[in-house]
Amino acid sequence: MTPTDMFNANLGHFDVDPGVIHHFSDGLYAKQMHLPKGYMAGMHAHNYSHLSILGKGKVIVRTDNDEKTYTAPACINMQAEILHSIEALEDAVWFCIHATEETDVNKVDEVLIHKGV
């Protein structure tokens, strides 16, 4: 099953709260998530390319055309408008780093998440 298929099948269903912590600095936003082993985050795409940092653990990042395993510490380039998922092979800490002036946690995903999936 591709990330696009998973996205469509699981739209609106979230089984685990990843304990999101929001970090803001001048023109930068970081979304920190704690992903327990076996958890799959994502099936989403972003409007802009950005860096993600795996601070702890081991994950698989999947797109419709690729699959890559990362072990912390790792810095990963996430391409704009590419649907992806992140599966935690071990308990993991994941950061998505975005350039944005938005500082309202209730609006930041509206700015960053790609709607044309």
C-alpha positions as CSV (number, residue, x, y, z in Angstrom):
1,M,0.0,0.0,0.0
2,T,1.5,3.4,-1.0
3,P,1.4,6.5,1.3
4,T,-1.3,7.9,-1.0
5,D,-3.4,4.8,-0.5
6,M,-2.8,5.0,3.3
7,F,-3.6,8.7,3.4
8,N,-6.9,8.1,1.7
9,A,-7.8,5.1,3.9
10,N,-6.9,6.8,7.2
11,L,-8.0,10.4,6.5
12,G,-9.1,11.8,9.8
13,H,-8.1,8.8,12.0
14,F,-5.4,9.2,14.6
15,D,-4.8,6.4,17.2
16,V,-1.9,7.9,19.1
17,D,-1.2,11.4,20.4
18,P,2.4,12.0,19.5
19,G,2.8,14.6,22.3
20,V,3.5,17.5,19.9
21,I,5.6,20.3,21.2
22,H,5.7,23.6,19.2
23,H,8.9,25.7,19.1
24,F,9.1,29.1,17.5
25,S,12.0,31.4,16.7
26,D,12.4,34.4,14.3
27,G,10.9,33.1,11.1
28,L,11.3,29.4,12.1
29,Y,8.9,26.8,13.4
30,A,9.8,23.4,14.7
31,K,7.2,20.7,15.4
32,Q,8.5,18.1,17.8
33,M,6.8,14.7,18.0
34,H,7.4,11.6,20.2
35,L,6.7,8.5,18.1
36,P,6.4,5.3,20.0
37,K,7.8,2.1,18.4
38,G,5.3,0.8,15.8
39,Y,3.6,4.2,15.3
40,M,3.1,5.6,11.8
41,A,3.0,9.4,11.5
42,G,1.9,11.2,8.5
43,M,0.5,10.3,5.2
44,H,0.7,14.0,4.4
45,A,2.6,16.5,2.2
46,H,3.9,20.0,2.8
47,N,3.6,23.1,0.7
48,Y,7.3,23.8,0.9
49,S,10.5,21.7,1.1
50,H,11.9,21.6,4.7
51,L,14.3,19.8,6.9
52,S,13.3,17.2,9.4
53,I,15.6,16.0,12.2
54,L,15.4,12.5,13.7
55,G,16.8,13.2,17.2
56,K,16.3,9.8,18.7
57,G,15.4,6.3,17.4
58,K,15.1,4.6,14.1
59,V,12.4,5.2,11.4
60,I,11.4,4.4,7.9
61,V,10.3,7.3,5.7
62,R,8.1,6.2,2.8
63,T,6.9,8.0,-0.3
64,D,4.9,6.6,-3.2
65,N,8.3,6.0,-5.0
66,D,10.8,5.4,-2.2
67,E,11.5,4.0,1.2
68,K,14.5,4.9,3.4
69,T,15.5,3.9,6.9
70,Y,17.2,6.5,9.2
71,T,18.9,6.1,12.5
72,A,19.3,9.1,14.8
73,P,20.9,11.5,14.6
74,A,19.8,12.3,11.1
75,C,18.8,15.4,9.1
76,I,16.4,14.7,6.2
77,N,15.3,16.9,3.3
78,M,11.6,16.6,2.9
79,Q,10.5,17.6,-0.6
80,A,7.5,19.9,-1.2
81,E,4.2,18.3,-2.3
82,I,5.5,14.7,-1.8
83,L,3.2,12.6,0.3
84,H,5.2,10.8,3.0
85,S,4.8,8.7,6.1
86,I,7.1,8.0,9.0
87,E,7.1,4.7,10.8
88,A,8.9,4.4,14.1
89,L,11.0,1.2,14.2
90,E,12.1,2.3,17.7
91,D,10.8,4.9,20.1
92,A,11.7,8.1,18.2
93,V,11.8,11.9,18.5
94,W,11.1,13.7,15.2
95,F,11.4,17.4,14.4
96,C,9.9,19.1,11.4
97,I,11.6,22.5,10.8
98,H,9.8,25.1,8.7
99,A,10.5,28.7,7.6
100,T,7.3,30.5,8.5
101,E,6.2,33.7,10.2
102,E,3.0,32.0,11.5
103,T,3.2,31.6,15.3
104,D,-0.3,30.5,16.1
105,V,-0.3,26.8,16.8
106,N,-3.9,26.5,15.7
107,K,-3.0,27.9,12.2
108,V,0.5,26.7,11.5
109,D,-0.6,23.4,9.9
110,E,-3.0,25.3,7.6
111,V,0.0,27.2,6.2
112,L,2.3,24.2,5.9
113,I,0.2,21.2,5.0
114,H,-0.3,20.6,1.3
115,K,-4.1,20.3,0.5
116,G,-3.8,18.9,-3.0
117,V,-3.1,15.3,-2.1
